[in-house]
């Protein structure tokens, strides 16, 4: 049953709905939507973001709060009970002279909603 669910699209729609309800409407694309994945196991997978999905697997990057690393993992879609949006980070259009260091996007929590 869950193998037919397009979790990537559901997460994008949920993020957009939450942003609209919070008055955070923006023309900018949300590049990183942090999620919590509850599987049939006791422990949820969080914080994570979706990198790809097919009919069988949901591919995730899971952020590690202990060492600041990122772990790539795949979850069987049939084992997913629910997915919740933790927050999202928008990337605003910048002038070409400005540069972006992607590390603060992972470490910075003030731009996330919960």
ZIMONOR-V267954 format. One record per backbone hydrogen bond with DSSP energy under -1.0 kcal/mol. NH is the residue of the N-H (numbers start at 0). CO is the residue of the C=O. E is the energy in kcal/mol with one decimal. If there is no record, write none. Layout:
nh-><NH	NH>
co-><CO	CO>
e-><E	E>
This chain:
nh-><3	4	6	9	10	11	12	13	14	15	16	17	18	19	20	21	22	23	30	31	33	34	35	36	37	39	44	47	48	50	51	53	57	58	59	60	61	62	63	67	70	72	74	76	78	79	80	81	83	85	86	88	90	97	105	106	107	111>
co-><0	1	4	5	6	7	8	9	10	11	12	13	14	15	16	17	19	18	88	88	86	47	83	44	81	78	36	34	60	58	58	56	74	51	72	48	70	46	68	63	61	59	57	55	75	76	37	37	35	33	33	31	28	94	102	102	103	108>
e-><-1.5	-1.1	-1.1	-2.0	-2.7	-2.0	-2.5	-2.4	-2.6	-2.3	-2.4	-2.5	-2.6	-2.4	-2.4	-1.8	-1.2	-3.3	-1.3	-1.4	-2.3	-3.5	-2.4	-2.8	-2.9	-1.1	-2.9	-1.7	-2.0	-2.7	-1.4	-2.4	-2.4	-2.6	-3.4	-2.3	-3.2	-2.7	-2.9	-1.2	-2.7	-2.5	-2.2	-3.1	-1.7	-1.1	-3.3	-1.8	-2.5	-2.9	-1.5	-2.1	-1.4	-1.9	-1.1	-1.9	-3.4	-1.4>
